[in-house]
Amino acid sequence: MLKTSTATNDNGTNKVSECNVVDESPSQRQREGQQPPVPVPPTEQSTADEICYDLAQFRTVRVLNNNSTHKCVALLGHFGNLSPDKQAIVVLEKRAFTETEITTACTPTQREKIAPSESEPERANVGEKAVPAGSERTFFTSSSRLHKEFVNDVYGNFLCTVDPELNRLKVSIIYPASEKHIVKHTAQHRYMVDETAERYRNITLPHLDQEQLSLEWLYNVLEHRKEKERILYEDPCDENGFILLPDLKWDGKTVEQLYLLCLVRRRDIRSLRDLTPAHLPLLRNVQARGTAAIEERYGIGASQLRIYLHYQPTFYHLHMHFTYLRYDPPGTGCEKAHLLSTVINNIELVGDYYQRATLSYTLKETDKLYAKFLAAAVEEPAAKRVKTDLDPSQ
């Protein structure tokens, strides 16, 4: 049974309440779409910003997505010990292997002769305490048990029971979950749309004004009210500054899966569509100082990083993603990711490029924005319609 509880100290850091059994996550914040705090009954919240999550109390309503490729599942349900009329999304994800875990156990003498692996530099772990020599956990110990499925000549298949410490799941919780959160985590058909400059002004922009998710979690980070201890690098300049910290998708430890999020300090840039030559100093600053900070901390050079913006983004405050080229996270496809270097080059060539360009991306079939594109396609004169038909039924 897993129970977690977080509360906020005066300095903005998280503390653990008495109801906690295991809580190793520095934050329960859901970066891509957290709603602002709402009043809750005493059974749900004993002090401000404090919620006890108990997986034994979670009741599944339906499976939103079961992704075998990424070894994760998203579940919709509710917590019996919290408000029964509020929905919750629980995402369970199997963790990646680390080089420490797959290294055979060795004696102290042998350990001195082995150079640290790429996933183990002291600077690699965000907020992690050093593990005493000799206490490293690995799959290759007597605590691992093989259960034979079959053996045929030199080939054998087995199931393996390992040390529970090596078999943990990454758990993300969104509570209370809005309809937009549910749509985001639900497996659906996707369709490509071509957003012209005119469609952006007439369809997308009004939609953003109506459907924007709360950015309170983001302002908490920028103003150091939350997660100050997780910040990897910060440029405090109001005009060109930014904060760099681990993305929610990354455990902050496995360097092979490095995934950092850059939040710019300016609040007047929503997305790629707003970028002009006036923003080039900001973009270049993020590119130069962000890569330098990562190389200093993790030893990964700029040529090994993928730096990109999403369009459409999940939340509308300009942000960028830094990922290791050895890792292929979701959202790096050509229909969503725009390399920062390409964005800078496009603006250098044509100053109003992103105010004029047609940008193509995918939308889920239940996305309200997709429904608006479908309706607009029906109303447009035939001569103005794009060649790619938006209607999947035809």
C-alpha positions in Angstrom: 0.0 0.0 0.0 1.3 3.4 -0.9 0.3 6.5 1.0 1.7 9.9 0.3 1.1 13.3 1.7 2.7 16.6 1.0 2.4 20.0 2.7 4.1 23.3 2.2 6.4 24.9 4.6 6.9 28.7 4.8 9.9 28.5 2.5 7.9 26.8 -0.2 9.4 23.3 0.1 7.5 20.1 0.7 7.2 18.4 4.1 5.8 15.0 4.9 2.8 14.7 7.2 2.1 11.9 9.7 -0.2 10.0 7.3 2.8 9.4 5.0 4.2 5.9 4.6 6.3 6.5 1.5 6.9 9.8 -0.2 10.0 10.2 -2.2 8.6 12.6 -4.8 9.5 16.2 -4.3 6.2 17.3 -5.7 2.8 15.9 -6.8 2.4 18.8 -9.2 1.2 17.8 -12.7 3.2 20.0 -14.9 1.1 19.7 -18.0 -2.2 21.0 -16.8 -2.6 21.4 -13.0 -5.8 23.1 -11.8 -5.7 25.8 -9.1 -6.3 24.6 -5.5 -10.0 24.3 -4.6 -11.6 24.1 -1.1 -12.0 20.6 0.1 -13.8 19.0 3.1 -11.9 18.1 6.3 -11.7 14.4 5.4 -9.7 15.3 2.3 -7.5 18.2 3.5 -6.4 18.8 7.1 -4.1 21.7 6.4 -3.5 23.9 3.4 -2.1 22.2 0.3 -2.1 18.8 2.1 -3.7 15.7 0.5 -3.1 12.1 1.5 -3.0 9.7 -1.5 -3.6 6.1 -0.6 -3.6 3.7 -3.6 -5.5 1.1 -1.5 -8.4 3.6 -1.6 -8.2 4.2 -5.4 -11.2 2.7 -7.4 -10.7 2.3 -11.1 -13.6 3.5 -13.3 -11.9 2.8 -16.6 -8.5 2.4 -18.3 -7.7 5.6 -20.3 -4.6 4.3 -22.0 -2.4 1.2 -21.8 0.8 1.9 -23.7 2.9 -1.2 -24.1 5.6 0.7 -25.9 6.3 3.1 -23.1 5.3 0.6 -20.4 2.8 2.9 -18.8 -1.0 2.8 -18.1 -3.3 5.7 -17.3 -6.4 5.0 -15.1 -9.4 7.1 -14.4 -11.1 6.6 -11.0 -11.6 8.2 -7.6 -10.1 7.9 -4.1 -12.6 6.5 -1.7 -11.0 8.4 1.2 -11.3 11.7 -0.6 -14.3 13.4 -2.3 -16.2 10.6 -4.2 -17.5 13.1 -6.8 -14.0 14.3 -7.8 -12.2 12.3 -10.5 -8.6 11.3 -10.3 -6.1 10.1 -12.9 -3.4 7.7 -11.8 -0.5 7.0 -14.2 1.7 4.0 -13.5 4.9 3.7 -15.4 7.7 1.2 -15.2 11.1 2.7 -14.6 14.0 2.5 -17.0 17.1 0.4 -16.1 20.1 2.2 -14.8 23.7 1.1 -15.3 24.1 0.6 -11.6 21.3 -1.9 -11.4 22.5 -4.0 -14.3 26.1 -4.1 -13.1 27.2 -7.3 -11.3 28.0 -6.9 -7.7 31.7 -6.5 -7.0 34.1 -6.3 -4.0 35.4 -3.0 -2.8 38.8 -3.8 -4.4 37.1 -4.4 -7.8 34.9 -1.4 -7.4 38.0 0.9 -7.1 39.2 -0.3 -10.5 35.9 0.4 -12.3 35.4 3.9 -13.7 32.0 5.5 -12.9 29.4 4.7 -15.6 27.6 7.5 -17.5 24.6 7.2 -15.4 26.5 7.5 -12.1 28.4 10.8 -12.0 27.9 12.6 -8.7 26.3 15.5 -10.5 23.8 13.3 -12.2 21.2 13.0 -9.5 19.0 15.9 -8.6 18.6 16.0 -4.8 19.7 12.4 -4.3 21.9 11.4 -1.4 25.0 9.5 -2.1 24.8 5.7 -1.7 27.5 4.3 0.6 30.1 2.1 -1.1 29.1 -1.6 -1.1 25.3 -0.9 -0.7 24.5 -0.6 -4.4 21.6 -2.7 -5.4 21.8 -4.8 -8.6 19.7 -7.5 -10.3 22.7 -10.0 -10.1 22.4 -11.0 -6.4 20.9 -13.9 -4.5 17.7 -11.9 -3.9 16.8 -12.3 -7.6 15.0 -15.6 -8.3 14.6 -17.1 -11.7 11.4 -19.0 -12.6 11.8 -21.2 -15.6 9.4 -21.0 -18.5 11.4 -23.3 -20.8 14.9 -24.3 -21.7 15.8 -25.6 -25.2 19.4 -26.3 -26.0 21.3 -23.0 -25.4 18.1 -20.9 -25.2 16.2 -20.3 -22.0 13.2 -18.0 -21.0 12.6 -17.1 -17.4 10.6 -14.8 -15.2 12.6 -13.1 -12.6 11.5 -11.9 -9.1 13.9 -9.2 -8.0 14.6 -7.0 -4.9 11.5 -4.8 -4.5 13.7 -1.7 -4.3 14.6 -2.4 -7.9 11.1 -3.0 -9.0 9.4 0.3 -8.2 6.9 2.1 -10.3 6.7 5.8 -11.1 3.3 7.0 -10.1 1.8 10.3 -11.2 -1.5 11.6 -9.9 -3.8 14.3 -11.2 -6.5 15.2 -8.6 -9.0 16.6 -9.1 -8.9 15.8 -12.8 -10.7 18.0 -15.3 -12.3 16.9 -18.6 -9.3 18.2 -20.4 -6.9 16.1 -18.3 -9.0 13.0 -19.2 -8.9 13.8 -22.9 -5.2 14.3 -22.7 -4.5 10.9 -21.2 -7.1 8.9 -23.2 -6.0 6.8 -26.1 -7.7 8.1 -29.3 -7.5 8.4 -33.0 -5.5 11.4 -34.1 -5.9 13.5 -37.2 -3.6 15.9 -38.9 -4.7 19.5 -39.3 -3.1 22.4 -41.3 -3.4 25.6 -39.3 -3.0 28.6 -41.6 -2.4 32.0 -40.2 -6.1 32.8 -40.9 -7.3 29.7 -39.1 -5.0 30.5 -36.1 -6.6 34.0 -35.8 -10.2 32.8 -36.3 -10.2 29.3 -34.7 -7.2 28.5 -32.5 -6.7 31.9 -30.8 -10.4 32.2 -29.6 -10.2 28.6 -28.5 -7.1 29.3 -26.4 -8.9 32.1 -24.6 -11.7 29.7 -23.7 -9.8 26.5 -22.9 -6.5 27.5 -21.4 -5.4 25.4 -18.4 -4.4 27.1 -15.1 -0.7 28.2 -15.1 -0.6 28.6 -11.3 1.8 25.7 -10.9 4.2 27.4 -13.4 4.0 30.8 -11.6 4.7 28.9 -8.3 8.0 27.7 -9.9 9.0 31.0 -11.4 8.3 32.8 -8.1 10.1 30.1 -6.0 7.0 29.2 -4.1 7.3 25.6 -5.1 10.2 23.3 -6.2 13.0 25.7 -5.6 15.2 22.8 -4.6 14.7 21.2 -8.0 15.9 24.1 -10.1 19.0 23.1 -12.1 19.8 26.6 -13.5 18.2 30.0 -13.4 18.8 33.2 -15.3 16.9 35.9 -13.3 16.8 38.5 -16.1 13.1 39.6 -16.5 13.5 40.0 -20.3 15.6 37.1 -21.4 15.8 34.9 -18.3 14.5 31.4 -17.7 14.4 28.5 -15.2 15.7 25.0 -16.1 14.5 22.0 -14.1 13.7 18.3 -14.5 10.5 17.5 -16.4 7.8 15.5 -14.7 8.6 12.7 -17.2 12.1 12.3 -15.9 13.1 10.7 -12.6 16.1 13.2 -12.3 18.5 10.3 -11.9 18.8 8.2 -15.1 21.0 10.4 -17.3 20.3 8.2 -20.3 16.7 9.5 -20.1 17.6 13.1 -19.4 14.5 15.4 -19.9 14.6 19.0 -18.7 12.0 21.7 -19.0 12.8 25.4 -19.6 10.3 27.9 -18.5 10.9 31.5 -19.7 10.4 34.3 -17.2 8.3 36.5 -19.6 4.6 35.9 -19.4 3.6 37.6 -22.6 4.6 34.8 -25.0 2.1 32.0 -25.3 3.6 29.8 -28.1 5.6 29.6 -31.2 3.0 31.8 -33.0 4.0 34.8 -30.9 7.7 34.7 -31.6 9.3 37.6 -33.5 12.8 39.1 -34.0 12.4 40.9 -30.7 12.5 37.5 -29.0 15.8 36.3 -30.6 17.9 37.4 -27.7 15.7 35.3 -25.4 15.9 32.2 -27.6 19.6 32.5 -28.1 20.1 32.9 -24.4 18.1 29.8 -23.6 20.1 27.8 -26.2 23.5 29.0 -25.0 23.1 29.0 -21.2 20.8 26.0 -21.1 23.3 23.8 -23.0 26.2 25.1 -20.9 24.4 24.3 -17.6 23.6 20.8 -18.8 27.2 20.1 -19.9 28.5 21.4 -16.6 26.1 19.3 -14.5 25.8 16.1 -16.6 28.7 16.1 -19.0 26.4 16.1 -22.0 27.5 18.5 -24.8 25.2 20.6 -27.0 25.6 18.3 -30.0 24.0 15.5 -27.9 20.9 17.5 -26.9 17.6 17.8 -28.7 16.1 21.2 -27.9 12.6 21.9 -29.2 9.3 23.6 -28.7 5.9 21.9 -29.1 3.1 23.1 -31.3 0.4 22.8 -30.2 1.8 23.0 -26.7 0.0 21.5 -23.7 0.1 24.8 -21.8 0.4 28.3 -23.3 3.4 29.9 -21.7 6.5 29.7 -23.8 8.7 26.8 -22.8 11.2 24.5 -24.3 12.3 20.9 -23.9 15.9 19.6 -23.5 16.3 15.8 -24.0 19.3 13.5 -24.5 19.6 12.2 -28.1 20.0 8.7 -26.7 16.4 8.9 -25.4 13.3 9.1 -27.5 10.5 10.4 -25.4 6.9 11.0 -26.6 6.3 14.3 -28.5 9.5 14.4 -30.5 7.9 13.6 -33.9 7.9 16.0 -36.8 4.1 16.7 -36.3 4.7 18.2 -32.9 8.3 19.2 -32.2 10.1 22.2 -33.7 13.9 22.4 -33.1 14.9 25.6 -31.3 17.8 26.1 -33.8 15.4 25.9 -36.7 13.0 28.3 -35.0 15.8 30.8 -34.6 16.9 30.4 -38.2 13.4 30.8 -39.6 12.9 34.1 -37.7 16.3 35.4 -38.8 15.3 34.7 -42.4 11.7 36.0 -42.2 10.9 38.1 -39.2 7.1 37.3 -39.1 7.6 33.7 -40.2 5.4 32.2 -37.4 2.7 34.8 -37.9 2.5 33.8 -41.6 3.4 30.1 -41.7 1.0 27.2 -42.0 1.7 24.9 -39.1 0.6 21.2 -39.2 0.0 19.1 -36.1 -2.3 16.4 -34.8 -5.3 16.6 -32.6 -7.3 13.9 -30.8 -10.7 13.1 -32.2 -12.5 14.3 -29.0 -10.4 17.5 -28.8 -12.7 20.6 -28.9 -10.3 22.3 -31.2 -10.5 19.5 -33.7 -14.3 19.8 -33.7 -13.9 23.6 -34.4 -11.6 22.8 -37.3 -14.1 20.3 -38.7 -16.9 22.9 -38.5 -14.8 25.6 -40.1 -13.9 23.2 -43.0 -17.6 22.7 -43.7 -18.3 26.4 -43.8 -15.3 27.5 -45.8 -15.8 28.0 -49.6 -14.5 25.0 -51.5 -11.7 27.2 -53.1 -10.3 28.1 -49.7 -10.2 24.6 -48.2 -6.9 22.9 -47.7 -6.3 19.9 -49.9 -6.1 17.5 -46.9 -9.7 16.7 -45.9 -10.2 17.1 -42.1 -13.3 14.9 -42.1 -12.2 11.3 -41.2 -15.5 9.9 -42.3 -14.8 10.7 -46.0 
